[in-house]
Amino acid sequence: MDLSSINWLLLLASLMVAATPILLAGVGELVVEKAGVLNLGVEGMMITGAIAGFAMAVETGSPALGFLGAAAAGALLSMLFAVLTQFALANQVASGLALTLFGLGLSSLMGQSYVGLKPPSTPKLDLPLLSDIPVLGPVLFSHDLMVYFSIALVAATWAFLKYTRAGLTLRAVGENHEAAHALGYKVVAIRCAAIAFGGACAGLGGAYLSLVRVPQWTEGMTSGAGWIALALVVFASWKPWRVLIGAYLFGGITVLQLNLQAAGLKVPVEYLSMSPYIITIIVLVIMSSGRSRGALGAPASLGRTFHATG
């Protein structure tokens, strides 16, 4: 294996790009789970956002409109989950899995006429002086706007949950929805708003895959990114800044395994390719235990159906 063949600066820059889709989806899912809702349909919303954003960008010639269309598509699909779980009181796990299957099928149908097409390129954000800094410039300051938007979204989510009355209300609903309802808070409305936000973020993450990271439409192109985003929230103990760190770690594993393959590491390619998903499975297994969830700091009402009384 020849490690000298790896461009470490390029690897670090690629890490930020690889992390952006799961970071966007992860932040959205964190807000959803903070409201006490477990939406396992992130994968379905991401793949729907990927094709909706791709189609919008191709038809209009504008990547910006593509991202807006992807956010709208993800939010719209998430409303199906909201209707099932918040109004029909269906099981959240089953509804989330159904949403993923529905999103995968819908995206396959929508994407049939877009296979082989190229979307308009998403321009990089040129930051004067900063991008010229040796080492740091190419790594940190030579990316497209969505990379910086994802970091800003983490900061905004952290500030919202920690310092605003609305964020405190959302956390109260996630910790004890019955007590929040008794205090007069509209639990269902708050949860629906959180679900829509999570869907929009997942849609943006999917669009980033089809418009920037792999600028083309391929059926099933999310390849489990939604499940990684779900595990990322647990890995981060439901804290926004830890989601950022975790996303970059997962992104780093993904990029590193590709570079190690190119450097000639004498390990079967399949083992390297499945490494991010092994970590995901381990995290989801830990989450399946109620005691482990409590130790990790999960919202007390996570996954519990709210039955309005009075």
Secondary structure, DSSP 8 states (H G I E B T S, - for coil): --GGGS-HHHHHHHHHHHHHHHHHHHHHHHHHHHTT---TTHHHHHHHHHHHHHHHHHHHS-HHHHHHHHHHHHHHHHHHHHIIIIIS---HHHHHHHHHHHHHHHHHHHGGGGTT-------B---TTGGGSTTHHHHHSSSBHHHHHHHHHHHHHHHHHHH-HHHHHHHHHHH-HHHHHHTT--HHHHHHHHHHHHHHHHHHHHHHIIIIIS-S--TTTTTTHHHHHHHHHHHTTT-HHHHHHHHHHHHHHHHHHHHHHHTT-SS-HHHHHTHHHHHHHHHHHHHTSHHHHHHHT--TTTT-------
